[in-house]
Amino acid sequence: MSKQEEYQKLVLVDRVTYINNQLAEGNSLNAIAKDLGIRESSVRQQFNKAGYKREGKQFILAVGKEPVTEKIPQVVETGKALQEEEPAPRSAYVNANDFTALVARVEALEQTLKESLDQVARAAESRHILIDLPKETQEARSTFRINGEVFKQWQELQKKCPGVTAKDLMSQALWEYINRHDMK
């Protein structure tokens, strides 16, 4: 039995597992598809239609999507469906690659949540001033004149926010002004 025939007999979840394993071994999707005798675009379209998206070198099932465990139409080199086969019973197992990918996504969400909570904690410490700036690539320096009364109030604000640097306060004030008055 050829690789293409073996691949065509797999349910979608098992096809995704097969492709992900090949990708993890360093093979390109184009090379894998060529080895199977099908087009790379057919594989991608089939996975995308079933709710999978490519993240790095793996196809991951989108949040809220159910894995397709029924037999699907065969895909041949022409990209045309041949015949529908009898559906396979719903799978009762979790694939190791899918589980690993799910764990990785949960860990990434945990990291994002931790960063957000740290940001909220810093805001609470600094009297509810939230510093939410773009990632700094390089620090810039500028000298400018400012209204005397505004400067006095600026100094008072700095005293009330000991956990926040003057640079971050000024950057946040300018950032909010820019975003509020963006004239694109």
C-alpha positions in Angstrom: 0.0 0.0 0.0 1.4 3.4 -1.0 2.0 6.3 1.5 -0.8 8.2 -0.2 -3.3 5.3 0.2 -2.3 4.9 3.9 -2.7 8.7 4.4 -6.1 8.7 2.7 -7.4 6.1 5.0 -6.6 8.2 8.1 -9.3 10.3 9.8 -8.5 14.0 9.8 -7.2 14.0 13.4 -4.7 11.3 12.5 -3.8 13.2 9.3 -3.0 16.2 11.4 -1.0 14.1 13.8 1.0 12.6 10.9 1.7 16.0 9.3 2.7 17.5 12.7 5.1 14.6 13.4 6.7 15.1 10.0 6.9 18.9 10.5 8.5 18.3 14.0 11.1 16.1 12.3 12.1 19.2 10.2 10.3 18.3 7.0 8.6 21.2 5.1 4.9 20.9 4.4 5.6 21.0 0.7 8.1 18.1 1.0 5.6 16.1 3.1 2.8 16.6 0.6 5.0 15.8 -2.4 6.1 12.6 -0.6 2.4 11.7 -0.2 1.6 12.5 -3.8 -0.8 15.3 -3.0 -0.6 19.1 -3.2 0.5 21.1 -0.2 -2.4 23.5 -0.7 -4.9 20.7 -0.5 -3.5 19.7 2.9 -3.5 23.3 4.1 -7.1 23.9 2.9 -8.4 20.7 4.3 -6.9 21.5 7.8 -8.0 25.1 7.7 -11.6 24.1 6.7 -11.7 21.8 9.7 -10.6 24.6 12.1 -6.9 24.0 12.3 -4.4 26.8 12.0 -0.7 26.8 11.5 1.3 28.0 14.4 5.0 27.8 13.8 5.7 24.2 12.6 2.4 22.7 13.9 -1.2 22.7 13.0 -3.3 23.6 16.1 -7.0 23.2 16.5 -8.6 26.6 17.0 -10.2 27.2 20.4 -13.8 26.0 20.6 -13.5 23.7 17.6 -14.2 20.0 17.8 -11.7 17.6 16.1 -13.1 15.9 13.0 -12.9 12.2 13.5 -15.0 11.0 10.6 -13.6 9.8 7.3 -13.3 12.6 4.8 -13.2 12.5 1.0 -9.9 11.4 -0.4 -7.7 14.0 -2.0 -5.7 13.0 -5.0 -3.1 14.9 -6.9 -5.8 16.7 -9.0 -7.3 18.0 -5.7 -10.7 16.5 -6.6 -12.7 14.4 -4.1 -13.1 10.8 -5.1 -15.8 9.2 -3.0 -17.1 9.5 0.5 -16.2 6.6 2.8 -18.2 5.4 5.8 -17.6 7.7 8.8 -15.2 6.3 11.5 -16.4 6.2 15.1 -15.6 9.3 17.2 -12.2 9.1 18.7 -12.1 8.7 22.4 -8.4 9.5 22.9 -6.3 12.6 23.0 -3.4 12.7 20.6 0.0 13.3 22.3 0.9 16.1 19.9 -2.5 17.8 20.4 -2.1 17.5 24.1 1.5 18.9 24.0 0.2 21.8 21.8 -2.6 22.4 24.2 -0.3 22.5 27.2 2.0 25.0 25.3 -1.0 27.3 24.6 -2.1 27.1 28.2 1.4 28.0 29.4 1.5 31.0 26.9 -1.9 32.2 28.3 -0.6 31.8 31.8 2.4 34.0 31.0 0.2 36.6 29.4 -2.1 36.6 32.4 0.9 36.9 34.8 2.2 39.9 32.8 -1.2 41.5 32.9 -1.6 41.0 36.6 1.9 42.3 37.2 1.0 45.4 35.2 -2.2 45.9 37.3 -0.3 45.5 40.5 2.2 48.1 39.4 -0.7 50.4 38.6 -2.3 49.9 42.0 1.0 50.7 43.7 1.3 53.9 41.7 -2.1 55.3 42.6 -3.9 53.7 39.7 -1.7 55.0 36.9 -1.4 52.3 34.3 1.8 52.4 32.2 0.9 50.6 29.0 3.6 51.6 26.4 4.8 49.9 23.3 7.9 47.7 23.7 10.9 50.1 23.9 13.5 49.6 21.3 15.8 52.5 22.2 15.5 55.3 24.7 15.3 58.8 23.2 16.2 62.1 24.9 14.5 65.5 24.4 14.5 68.9 26.0 11.5 71.2 25.8 9.8 74.1 27.5 6.6 73.6 29.4 3.9 75.7 31.0 4.8 76.6 34.6 1.5 75.6 36.2 1.5 72.3 34.2 5.1 71.6 35.4 4.1 72.2 39.1 1.2 69.7 38.7 3.6 67.3 37.0 5.9 67.5 40.0 3.0 66.8 42.4 1.9 63.8 40.3 5.5 62.4 40.4 5.4 62.7 44.2 2.1 60.7 44.4 3.5 57.9 42.2 6.8 56.8 43.8 6.7 53.4 42.0 6.7 54.9 38.5 9.6 56.7 36.9 9.3 60.2 35.4 10.3 58.8 32.0 7.4 56.3 32.1 4.9 58.9 33.3 5.9 61.3 30.6 6.0 58.6 27.9 2.5 57.4 29.0 1.1 60.9 28.9 2.5 61.5 25.4 1.4 58.1 24.2 -2.2 58.6 25.4 -2.3 62.1 23.7 -0.9 60.6 20.5 -3.5 57.8 20.5 -6.4 60.2 21.3 -5.5 62.7 18.6 -4.1 60.4 15.9 -4.9 62.2 12.6 -4.5 59.4 10.0 
